[in-house]
Amino acid sequence: MAGEKTLDASTANAVKTDRPPSAAARPEKPALHDVENGQNDTGLDRALKGRHLQFIAIGGTIGTGLFLGIGGALAKAGPASLLLAFIFVGAVVYSVMTALGEMAAYMPVTGAFTVYASRFVDPSLGFAMGFIYLMSWIITFALELTAAGLIIQYWNESLNIGIWIAVFWAVFTAANFLPIRWFGELEMWFSSIKVVTIVGFIIFALCVNAGAGEQGYIGFKYWVTPGAFAEHLVGGATGKFVGFWAVLITAGFSFQGTELVGIGAGETENPRKEIPSAIRWTYWGIFVLFIATVFFVGIDVPFDDANLKSTSTNASASPLVIVANLAGVRVLPHIINAVLLTAVLTAANSDVYSSSRILIALADEGHAPSFLKSTNRFGTPHWSVAVCASFGLLGFLNLSKDGITVFTWLLNITAVAGFIVWSLINLCHLRFMQTLAAKGISRDELPYKAPLQPYLSWFGFFFNVLILLTSGFTVFIEWSVSDFFASYISVIIFVSLFVGHKLFYRTKVVKIADIDLGLGRSSI
Protein backbone atom coordinates (compact mmCIF):
# COMPACT_ATOMS: atom_id res chain seq x y z
CA MET A 1 0.00 0.00 0.00
CA ALA A 2 1.08 3.53 -0.69
CA GLY A 3 2.59 5.00 2.40
CA GLU A 4 2.88 1.69 4.19
CA LYS A 5 6.53 2.42 4.94
CA THR A 6 6.59 6.20 4.61
CA LEU A 7 6.04 7.28 8.21
CA ASP A 8 8.23 10.20 9.19
CA ALA A 9 10.78 10.03 11.99
CA SER A 10 8.57 11.53 14.67
CA THR A 11 5.78 9.09 13.88
CA ALA A 12 8.14 6.13 13.89
CA ASN A 13 9.51 7.16 17.28
CA ALA A 14 6.00 7.50 18.62
CA VAL A 15 5.22 3.97 17.56
CA LYS A 16 8.38 2.58 19.14
CA THR A 17 7.38 4.08 22.47
CA ASP A 18 4.07 2.23 22.31
CA ARG A 19 2.16 5.46 21.73
CA PRO A 20 -0.34 5.81 18.87
CA PRO A 21 1.42 7.47 15.90
CA SER A 22 -0.69 10.62 15.89
CA ALA A 23 -1.43 10.94 19.57
CA ALA A 24 2.08 10.95 20.98
CA ALA A 25 3.02 14.00 23.03
CA ARG A 26 -0.15 15.81 22.03
CA PRO A 27 -1.68 17.86 24.85
CA GLU A 28 -5.31 17.43 25.82
CA LYS A 29 -7.39 20.38 24.68
CA PRO A 30 -10.44 21.84 26.36
CA ALA A 31 -13.35 19.47 26.19
CA LEU A 32 -16.27 21.49 24.94
CA HIS A 33 -15.49 24.22 22.43
CA ASP A 34 -16.57 24.68 18.86
CA VAL A 35 -14.16 23.98 16.07
CA GLU A 36 -13.10 26.97 14.09
CA ASN A 37 -14.87 28.03 10.95
CA GLY A 38 -12.90 28.56 7.76
CA GLN A 39 -9.82 26.47 7.08
CA ASN A 40 -9.13 23.53 9.37
CA ASP A 41 -5.79 21.97 10.22
CA THR A 42 -5.68 19.97 6.98
CA GLY A 43 -6.22 23.05 4.81
CA LEU A 44 -9.69 21.94 3.74
CA ASP A 45 -12.38 24.58 3.58
CA ARG A 46 -15.22 24.30 6.12
CA ALA A 47 -17.94 25.24 3.65
CA LEU A 48 -20.32 22.26 3.69
CA LYS A 49 -23.76 22.67 5.19
CA GLY A 50 -25.97 19.97 6.65
CA ARG A 51 -27.94 19.53 3.43
CA HIS A 52 -24.69 18.94 1.53
CA LEU A 53 -23.64 16.19 3.95
CA GLN A 54 -27.05 14.55 3.62
CA PHE A 55 -27.03 14.45 -0.15
CA ILE A 56 -23.40 13.35 -0.41
CA ALA A 57 -24.42 10.34 1.70
CA ILE A 58 -27.64 9.84 -0.28
CA GLY A 59 -25.64 10.07 -3.50
CA GLY A 60 -23.29 7.34 -2.30
CA THR A 61 -26.04 5.12 -0.88
CA ILE A 62 -28.97 5.08 -3.29
CA GLY A 63 -27.75 3.32 -6.40
CA THR A 64 -27.67 -0.07 -8.07
CA GLY A 65 -28.17 -1.87 -4.74
CA LEU A 66 -31.71 -0.51 -4.45
CA PHE A 67 -32.64 -0.11 -8.12
CA LEU A 68 -31.30 -3.49 -9.26
CA GLY A 69 -30.10 -5.57 -6.30
CA ILE A 70 -33.42 -6.08 -4.55
CA GLY A 71 -34.82 -7.97 -7.56
CA GLY A 72 -32.53 -10.97 -7.16
CA ALA A 73 -32.89 -10.76 -3.38
CA LEU A 74 -36.69 -10.95 -3.68
CA ALA A 75 -36.42 -14.07 -5.84
CA LYS A 76 -34.03 -15.64 -3.34
CA ALA A 77 -35.82 -14.89 -0.06
CA GLY A 78 -39.40 -13.83 -0.76
CA PRO A 79 -41.06 -10.51 0.12
CA ALA A 80 -41.42 -10.96 3.89
CA SER A 81 -37.82 -12.12 4.36
CA LEU A 82 -36.55 -9.28 2.20
CA LEU A 83 -38.54 -6.70 4.16
CA LEU A 84 -37.39 -8.13 7.50
CA ALA A 85 -33.78 -8.19 6.29
CA PHE A 86 -33.90 -4.49 5.38
CA ILE A 87 -35.56 -3.57 8.68
CA PHE A 88 -33.00 -5.58 10.65
CA VAL A 89 -29.99 -4.15 8.81
CA GLY A 90 -31.61 -0.73 9.14
CA ALA A 91 -31.56 -1.18 12.92
CA VAL A 92 -27.89 -2.13 12.77
CA VAL A 93 -27.15 0.94 10.64
CA TYR A 94 -29.03 3.09 13.16
CA SER A 95 -26.61 1.95 15.86
CA VAL A 96 -23.70 2.90 13.59
CA MET A 97 -25.09 6.30 12.58
CA THR A 98 -25.92 7.44 16.10
CA ALA A 99 -22.52 6.30 17.34
CA LEU A 100 -20.83 8.13 14.48
CA GLY A 101 -22.95 11.22 15.11
CA GLU A 102 -21.87 11.45 18.74
CA MET A 103 -18.17 11.20 17.87
CA ALA A 104 -18.21 13.35 14.73
CA ALA A 105 -20.16 16.22 16.31
CA TYR A 106 -17.66 16.32 19.18
CA MET A 107 -14.51 15.67 17.13
CA PRO A 108 -15.20 16.75 13.50
CA VAL A 109 -12.23 15.66 11.42
CA THR A 110 -11.90 14.74 7.76
CA GLY A 111 -12.18 11.00 7.35
CA ALA A 112 -13.86 10.78 10.78
CA PHE A 113 -14.07 7.10 11.66
CA THR A 114 -10.83 6.07 9.92
CA VAL A 115 -9.05 8.55 12.21
CA TYR A 116 -10.98 7.44 15.31
CA ALA A 117 -9.82 3.83 14.82
CA SER A 118 -6.16 4.93 14.98
CA ARG A 119 -6.67 7.31 17.91
CA PHE A 120 -9.10 5.32 20.06
CA VAL A 121 -8.11 1.69 19.47
CA ASP A 122 -4.92 0.85 17.56
CA PRO A 123 -2.93 2.60 14.79
CA SER A 124 -2.75 -0.69 12.89
CA LEU A 125 -6.53 -0.98 13.05
CA GLY A 126 -6.88 2.54 11.65
CA PHE A 127 -4.46 1.66 8.85
CA ALA A 128 -6.30 -1.52 7.88
CA MET A 129 -9.75 0.04 8.23
CA GLY A 130 -8.77 3.10 6.21
CA PHE A 131 -7.26 1.19 3.32
CA ILE A 132 -9.99 -1.45 3.01
CA TYR A 133 -12.56 1.35 2.99
CA LEU A 134 -10.50 3.34 0.51
CA MET A 135 -10.19 0.31 -1.77
CA SER A 136 -13.92 -0.25 -1.55
CA TRP A 137 -14.81 3.22 -2.81
CA ILE A 138 -12.17 3.61 -5.53
CA ILE A 139 -13.18 0.24 -6.98
CA THR A 140 -16.83 1.20 -6.69
CA PHE A 141 -16.04 4.32 -8.72
CA ALA A 142 -14.84 2.09 -11.56
CA LEU A 143 -17.96 -0.04 -11.16
CA GLU A 144 -20.27 2.96 -11.44
CA LEU A 145 -18.52 4.23 -14.57
CA THR A 146 -18.89 0.81 -16.18
CA ALA A 147 -22.51 0.54 -15.10
CA ALA A 148 -23.25 3.95 -16.65
CA GLY A 149 -21.99 2.70 -20.02
CA LEU A 150 -24.08 -0.47 -19.79
CA ILE A 151 -27.17 1.53 -18.85
CA ILE A 152 -26.77 3.74 -21.92
CA GLN A 153 -26.56 0.60 -24.07
CA TYR A 154 -30.22 0.04 -23.17
CA TRP A 155 -30.95 2.73 -25.76
CA ASN A 156 -28.12 2.03 -28.19
CA GLU A 157 -26.21 -1.26 -28.00
CA SER A 158 -23.80 -0.25 -30.75
CA LEU A 159 -22.04 2.28 -28.52
CA ASN A 160 -18.93 0.91 -26.84
CA ILE A 161 -19.00 1.33 -23.05
CA GLY A 162 -15.40 2.54 -23.19
CA ILE A 163 -16.65 5.83 -24.65
CA TRP A 164 -18.84 6.48 -21.64
CA ILE A 165 -16.26 5.33 -19.13
CA ALA A 166 -13.88 7.96 -20.54
CA VAL A 167 -16.49 10.73 -20.75
CA PHE A 168 -17.91 10.25 -17.27
CA TRP A 169 -14.48 9.73 -15.73
CA ALA A 170 -13.39 13.12 -17.06
CA VAL A 171 -16.60 14.85 -15.97
CA PHE A 172 -16.63 13.59 -12.39
CA THR A 173 -12.91 13.92 -11.89
CA ALA A 174 -13.27 17.58 -12.89
CA ALA A 175 -16.29 18.00 -10.59
CA ASN A 176 -14.22 16.91 -7.61
CA PHE A 177 -11.69 19.67 -8.28
CA LEU A 178 -14.39 22.29 -7.74
CA PRO A 179 -14.55 24.24 -4.47
CA ILE A 180 -16.31 22.09 -1.90
CA ARG A 181 -19.37 24.35 -1.69
CA TRP A 182 -19.95 24.04 -5.44
CA PHE A 183 -19.41 20.29 -5.26
CA GLY A 184 -21.93 20.01 -2.42
CA GLU A 185 -24.58 21.92 -4.38
CA LEU A 186 -23.99 19.81 -7.50
CA GLU A 187 -24.30 16.56 -5.55
CA MET A 188 -27.41 17.82 -3.78
CA TRP A 189 -29.31 18.57 -6.98
CA PHE A 190 -28.33 15.35 -8.74
CA SER A 191 -29.19 13.23 -5.70
CA SER A 192 -32.55 14.98 -5.44
CA ILE A 193 -33.55 13.34 -8.72
CA LYS A 194 -33.20 9.91 -7.12
CA VAL A 195 -35.22 10.90 -4.08
CA VAL A 196 -38.04 12.33 -6.20
CA THR A 197 -38.06 9.20 -8.38
CA ILE A 198 -38.32 6.85 -5.41
CA VAL A 199 -41.13 8.88 -3.89
CA GLY A 200 -42.88 8.85 -7.27
CA PHE A 201 -42.44 5.09 -7.56
CA ILE A 202 -43.87 4.52 -4.09
CA ILE A 203 -47.01 6.47 -5.04
CA PHE A 204 -47.20 4.63 -8.38
CA ALA A 205 -46.75 1.22 -6.73
CA LEU A 206 -49.46 2.04 -4.20
CA CYS A 207 -51.88 2.89 -7.04
CA VAL A 208 -50.96 -0.32 -8.90
CA ASN A 209 -51.58 -2.37 -5.80
CA ALA A 210 -54.94 -0.70 -5.30
CA GLY A 211 -56.07 -1.74 -8.80
CA ALA A 212 -54.84 0.93 -11.22
CA GLY A 213 -52.93 -1.56 -13.41
CA GLU A 214 -53.91 -4.41 -15.72
CA GLN A 215 -53.74 -6.89 -12.83
CA GLY A 216 -56.56 -5.19 -10.97
CA TYR A 217 -56.56 -5.13 -7.18
CA ILE A 218 -53.50 -6.97 -5.83
CA GLY A 219 -53.40 -6.42 -2.07
CA PHE A 220 -51.32 -9.14 -0.44
CA LYS A 221 -52.27 -11.97 -2.80
CA TYR A 222 -48.63 -12.58 -3.76
CA TRP A 223 -47.84 -13.12 -0.10
CA VAL A 224 -50.29 -16.03 -0.24
CA THR A 225 -49.28 -17.39 -3.66
CA PRO A 226 -46.40 -18.02 -4.25
CA GLY A 227 -45.91 -16.97 -0.59
CA ALA A 228 -44.26 -14.53 1.78
CA PHE A 229 -41.10 -16.59 2.36
CA ALA A 230 -39.02 -18.38 -0.27
CA GLU A 231 -36.92 -21.45 0.44
CA HIS A 232 -33.29 -21.06 -0.54
CA LEU A 233 -30.84 -23.95 -1.11
CA VAL A 234 -32.61 -26.23 1.39
CA GLY A 235 -36.28 -26.93 2.05
CA GLY A 236 -38.66 -26.20 4.89
CA ALA A 237 -38.31 -23.65 7.65
CA THR A 238 -34.51 -23.93 7.48
CA GLY A 239 -34.56 -22.96 3.82
CA LYS A 240 -36.69 -19.90 4.61
CA PHE A 241 -34.23 -18.81 7.29
CA VAL A 242 -31.32 -19.39 4.89
CA GLY A 243 -33.09 -17.12 2.39
CA PHE A 244 -33.52 -14.40 5.01
CA TRP A 245 -29.90 -14.55 6.19
CA ALA A 246 -28.55 -14.68 2.62
CA VAL A 247 -30.14 -11.35 1.70
CA LEU A 248 -28.72 -9.51 4.71
CA ILE A 249 -25.64 -8.85 2.57
CA THR A 250 -27.84 -7.37 -0.17
CA ALA A 251 -29.49 -5.13 2.42
CA GLY A 252 -26.11 -4.15 3.84
CA PHE A 253 -24.72 -3.36 0.38
CA SER A 254 -27.78 -1.19 -0.31
CA PHE A 255 -27.32 0.77 2.94
CA GLN A 256 -23.56 1.10 2.46
CA GLY A 257 -22.68 4.76 2.07
CA THR A 258 -25.01 6.05 4.77
CA GLU A 259 -21.95 6.57 6.96
CA LEU A 260 -20.48 9.02 4.43
CA VAL A 261 -22.11 11.80 6.44
CA GLY A 262 -19.13 11.46 8.77
CA ILE A 263 -16.51 11.67 6.01
CA GLY A 264 -17.25 15.35 5.43
CA ALA A 265 -17.12 16.29 9.12
CA GLY A 266 -13.83 18.14 8.66
CA GLU A 267 -15.34 20.35 5.95
CA THR A 268 -18.58 21.20 7.74
CA GLU A 269 -19.34 24.83 8.46
CA ASN A 270 -20.86 24.36 11.92
CA PRO A 271 -20.27 20.72 12.87
CA ARG A 272 -21.80 20.80 16.35
CA LYS A 273 -25.10 21.87 14.80
CA GLU A 274 -25.00 20.45 11.28
CA ILE A 275 -23.64 16.94 11.89
CA PRO A 276 -26.34 15.72 14.35
CA SER A 277 -29.05 17.14 12.07
CA ALA A 278 -27.48 15.59 8.96
CA ILE A 279 -27.13 12.21 10.71
CA ARG A 280 -30.80 12.14 11.68
CA TRP A 281 -32.18 13.33 8.35
CA THR A 282 -29.88 11.10 6.31
CA TYR A 283 -30.61 7.93 8.26
CA TRP A 284 -34.37 8.32 8.53
CA GLY A 285 -34.69 9.57 4.96
CA ILE A 286 -32.79 6.61 3.52
CA PHE A 287 -34.43 4.10 5.87
CA VAL A 288 -37.99 5.19 5.03
CA LEU A 289 -37.32 5.29 1.28
CA PHE A 290 -35.68 1.85 1.33
CA ILE A 291 -38.30 0.15 3.46
CA ALA A 292 -41.20 1.64 1.46
CA THR A 293 -39.59 0.60 -1.85
CA VAL A 294 -38.87 -2.94 -0.68
CA PHE A 295 -42.38 -3.28 0.76
CA PHE A 296 -44.20 -2.19 -2.40
CA VAL A 297 -41.98 -4.22 -4.72
CA GLY A 298 -42.70 -7.20 -2.46
CA ILE A 299 -46.49 -6.87 -2.67
CA ASP A 300 -46.64 -5.97 -6.38
CA VAL A 301 -44.26 -8.61 -7.79
CA PRO A 302 -44.44 -12.37 -7.05
CA PHE A 303 -41.05 -13.73 -6.00
CA ASP A 304 -41.21 -16.43 -8.70
CA ASP A 305 -41.43 -13.90 -11.55
CA ALA A 306 -38.80 -14.97 -14.11
CA ASN A 307 -37.72 -11.37 -14.77
CA LEU A 308 -36.35 -11.06 -11.22
CA LYS A 309 -33.53 -13.44 -12.13
CA SER A 310 -32.32 -11.35 -15.07
CA THR A 311 -28.57 -10.71 -15.18
CA SER A 312 -29.01 -7.47 -17.12
CA THR A 313 -27.53 -4.28 -15.66
CA ASN A 314 -29.95 -1.83 -17.28
CA ALA A 315 -33.53 -0.86 -16.49
CA SER A 316 -34.97 -4.13 -17.75
CA ALA A 317 -33.64 -5.88 -14.61
CA SER A 318 -35.03 -3.32 -12.18
CA PRO A 319 -37.95 -4.51 -10.03
CA LEU A 320 -39.34 -0.99 -10.39
CA VAL A 321 -39.66 -1.63 -14.13
CA ILE A 322 -41.11 -5.09 -13.54
CA VAL A 323 -43.87 -3.49 -11.47
CA ALA A 324 -44.63 -1.12 -14.37
CA ASN A 325 -44.60 -3.90 -16.98
CA LEU A 326 -46.94 -6.09 -14.93
CA ALA A 327 -49.25 -3.09 -14.62
CA GLY A 328 -49.17 -2.50 -18.38
CA VAL A 329 -47.27 0.83 -18.28
CA ARG A 330 -44.77 0.50 -21.13
CA VAL A 331 -43.13 3.92 -21.12
CA LEU A 332 -41.76 3.72 -17.57
CA PRO A 333 -38.67 1.58 -18.38
CA HIS A 334 -37.12 4.47 -20.32
CA ILE A 335 -37.78 6.87 -17.46
CA ILE A 336 -36.38 4.43 -14.91
CA ASN A 337 -33.32 3.84 -17.07
CA ALA A 338 -32.66 7.59 -17.19
CA VAL A 339 -33.02 7.83 -13.41
CA LEU A 340 -30.84 4.75 -12.95
CA LEU A 341 -28.17 6.50 -15.01
CA THR A 342 -28.45 9.57 -12.77
CA ALA A 343 -28.26 7.34 -9.68
CA VAL A 344 -25.10 5.67 -10.88
CA LEU A 345 -23.43 8.94 -11.85
CA THR A 346 -24.17 10.71 -8.56
CA ALA A 347 -22.82 7.66 -6.76
CA ALA A 348 -19.66 7.90 -8.88
CA ASN A 349 -19.31 11.56 -7.96
CA SER A 350 -19.69 10.73 -4.28
CA ASP A 351 -17.19 7.86 -4.56
CA VAL A 352 -14.36 10.17 -5.61
CA TYR A 353 -15.17 12.67 -2.88
CA SER A 354 -15.34 10.10 -0.08
CA SER A 355 -12.26 8.15 -1.15
CA SER A 356 -10.15 11.31 -1.46
CA ARG A 357 -11.12 12.40 2.08
CA ILE A 358 -10.29 8.96 3.42
CA LEU A 359 -6.90 9.22 1.76
CA ILE A 360 -6.33 12.61 3.42
CA ALA A 361 -7.17 11.08 6.80
CA LEU A 362 -4.70 8.24 6.17
CA ALA A 363 -2.01 10.75 5.22
CA ASP A 364 -2.76 12.86 8.29
CA GLU A 365 -2.29 9.79 10.48
CA GLY A 366 1.04 8.97 8.83
CA HIS A 367 -0.36 5.97 6.94
CA ALA A 368 0.11 7.54 3.49
CA PRO A 369 2.51 10.14 1.97
CA SER A 370 2.07 13.61 3.45
CA PHE A 371 1.83 15.36 0.06
CA LEU A 372 -1.66 13.87 -0.31
CA LYS A 373 -2.88 16.40 2.27
CA SER A 374 -1.99 19.32 0.01
CA THR A 375 -4.84 21.63 -1.00
CA ASN A 376 -5.16 24.32 -3.62
CA ARG A 377 -6.36 27.86 -3.00
CA PHE A 378 -9.98 26.66 -3.00
CA GLY A 379 -9.28 24.18 -0.20
CA THR A 380 -9.58 21.22 -2.60
CA PRO A 381 -7.17 18.30 -1.96
CA HIS A 382 -6.01 18.08 -5.57
CA TRP A 383 -3.44 15.29 -5.13
CA SER A 384 -5.82 13.01 -3.25
CA VAL A 385 -8.57 13.62 -5.78
CA ALA A 386 -6.20 12.86 -8.66
CA VAL A 387 -4.95 9.62 -7.08
CA CYS A 388 -8.42 8.33 -6.22
CA ALA A 389 -9.99 9.35 -9.53
CA SER A 390 -7.24 7.53 -11.45
CA PHE A 391 -8.56 4.20 -10.18
CA GLY A 392 -11.78 4.82 -12.11
CA LEU A 393 -9.75 3.83 -15.18
CA LEU A 394 -9.96 0.23 -13.91
CA GLY A 395 -13.36 0.25 -15.59
CA PHE A 396 -11.56 -0.24 -18.91
CA LEU A 397 -10.72 -3.78 -17.76
CA ASN A 398 -14.24 -4.67 -18.83
CA LEU A 399 -13.30 -4.12 -22.47
CA SER A 400 -11.33 -7.39 -22.56
CA LYS A 401 -12.41 -10.92 -21.71
CA ASP A 402 -9.62 -11.54 -19.20
CA GLY A 403 -10.07 -8.07 -17.76
CA ILE A 404 -13.67 -8.84 -16.82
CA THR A 405 -12.46 -11.67 -14.57
CA VAL A 406 -9.95 -9.39 -12.85
CA PHE A 407 -12.55 -6.65 -12.44
CA THR A 408 -15.07 -9.08 -10.95
CA TRP A 409 -12.57 -10.15 -8.32
CA LEU A 410 -11.81 -6.53 -7.51
CA LEU A 411 -15.50 -5.89 -7.00
CA ASN A 412 -15.68 -8.71 -4.48
CA ILE A 413 -13.56 -6.51 -2.21
CA THR A 414 -16.48 -4.09 -1.90
CA ALA A 415 -19.07 -6.72 -0.97
CA VAL A 416 -18.66 -6.75 2.82
CA ALA A 417 -16.25 -3.85 3.39
CA GLY A 418 -19.18 -1.87 4.76
CA PHE A 419 -19.74 -4.35 7.57
CA ILE A 420 -16.05 -4.16 8.52
CA VAL A 421 -16.25 -0.38 8.76
CA TRP A 422 -19.61 -0.37 10.57
CA SER A 423 -18.40 -2.82 13.22
CA LEU A 424 -15.31 -0.70 13.85
CA ILE A 425 -17.36 2.50 14.14
CA ASN A 426 -19.33 0.79 16.92
CA LEU A 427 -16.07 -0.37 18.53
CA CYS A 428 -14.60 3.16 18.34
CA HIS A 429 -17.73 4.54 19.98
CA LEU A 430 -17.46 2.09 22.87
CA ARG A 431 -13.86 3.24 23.40
CA PHE A 432 -14.94 6.88 23.05
CA MET A 433 -17.50 6.47 25.84
CA GLN A 434 -14.94 4.74 28.05
CA THR A 435 -12.54 7.64 27.49
CA LEU A 436 -15.18 10.23 28.35
CA ALA A 437 -15.93 8.40 31.58
CA ALA A 438 -12.24 8.11 32.47
CA LYS A 439 -11.70 11.84 31.90
CA GLY A 440 -14.81 12.81 33.86
CA ILE A 441 -16.71 14.25 30.87
CA SER A 442 -20.46 13.70 30.98
CA ARG A 443 -22.14 12.59 27.76
CA ASP A 444 -24.98 14.97 28.65
CA GLU A 445 -22.64 17.83 27.74
CA LEU A 446 -21.93 16.56 24.22
CA PRO A 447 -23.31 18.34 21.13
CA TYR A 448 -25.15 15.10 20.28
CA LYS A 449 -25.85 12.18 22.60
CA ALA A 450 -26.47 8.78 21.03
CA PRO A 451 -29.48 6.95 22.53
CA LEU A 452 -29.60 3.58 24.32
CA GLN A 453 -25.88 3.43 25.08
CA PRO A 454 -23.77 1.41 25.47
CA TYR A 455 -26.30 -1.29 24.54
CA LEU A 456 -26.99 -0.02 21.03
CA SER A 457 -23.31 0.09 20.08
CA TRP A 458 -22.78 -3.41 21.48
CA PHE A 459 -25.82 -4.57 19.45
CA GLY A 460 -24.39 -3.04 16.27
CA PHE A 461 -20.89 -4.37 16.87
CA PHE A 462 -22.10 -7.93 17.54
CA PHE A 463 -24.37 -8.21 14.51
CA ASN A 464 -22.00 -6.44 12.13
CA VAL A 465 -19.28 -8.95 13.02
CA LEU A 466 -21.74 -11.87 12.85
CA ILE A 467 -23.07 -10.91 9.42
CA LEU A 468 -19.52 -10.27 8.24
CA LEU A 469 -18.28 -13.70 9.31
CA THR A 470 -21.33 -15.51 7.93
CA SER A 471 -21.59 -13.49 4.70
CA GLY A 472 -20.52 -16.47 2.63
CA PHE A 473 -22.22 -19.18 4.66
CA THR A 474 -24.11 -20.53 1.63
CA VAL A 475 -20.78 -21.66 0.16
CA PHE A 476 -20.61 -24.28 2.93
CA ILE A 477 -23.99 -25.65 1.82
CA GLU A 478 -22.89 -25.88 -1.82
CA TRP A 479 -19.07 -25.77 -1.63
CA SER A 480 -17.10 -23.74 -4.16
CA VAL A 481 -13.51 -22.59 -3.65
CA SER A 482 -13.92 -19.55 -5.90
CA ASP A 483 -17.15 -18.53 -4.16
CA PHE A 484 -15.45 -18.89 -0.78
CA PHE A 485 -12.68 -16.47 -1.70
CA ALA A 486 -15.18 -14.16 -3.42
CA SER A 487 -17.17 -13.99 -0.17
CA TYR A 488 -14.24 -13.48 2.19
CA ILE A 489 -11.62 -11.63 0.14
CA SER A 490 -12.39 -8.38 2.01
CA VAL A 491 -11.83 -10.05 5.36
CA ILE A 492 -8.61 -11.66 4.14
CA ILE A 493 -7.24 -8.33 2.87
CA PHE A 494 -8.27 -6.50 6.04
CA VAL A 495 -6.56 -9.04 8.30
CA SER A 496 -3.44 -9.00 6.09
CA LEU A 497 -3.25 -5.20 6.28
CA PHE A 498 -3.72 -5.22 10.04
CA VAL A 499 -1.19 -7.98 10.75
CA GLY A 500 1.36 -6.62 8.27
CA HIS A 501 1.25 -3.11 9.72
CA LYS A 502 1.41 -4.37 13.30
CA LEU A 503 4.38 -6.62 12.63
CA PHE A 504 6.26 -3.87 10.79
CA TYR A 505 5.60 -1.01 13.23
CA ARG A 506 5.09 -3.00 16.46
CA THR A 507 2.10 -0.87 17.44
CA LYS A 508 0.16 -1.36 20.65
CA VAL A 509 -3.45 -0.88 21.62
CA VAL A 510 -3.90 2.74 22.69
CA LYS A 511 -4.36 3.17 26.43
CA ILE A 512 -7.46 5.02 27.56
CA ALA A 513 -5.26 7.54 29.41
CA ASP A 514 -3.37 8.36 26.20
CA ILE A 515 -6.42 9.02 23.98
CA ASP A 516 -6.53 12.66 22.85
CA LEU A 517 -10.08 14.05 22.85
CA GLY A 518 -8.84 17.42 21.60
CA LEU A 519 -8.59 16.12 18.04
CA GLY A 520 -10.29 18.50 15.61
CA ARG A 521 -11.28 20.94 18.34
CA SER A 522 -10.13 24.54 18.78
CA SER A 523 -8.50 26.06 21.82
CA ILE A 524 -10.25 28.66 23.95
Disulfide bonds with the S-S distance in Angstrom:
none
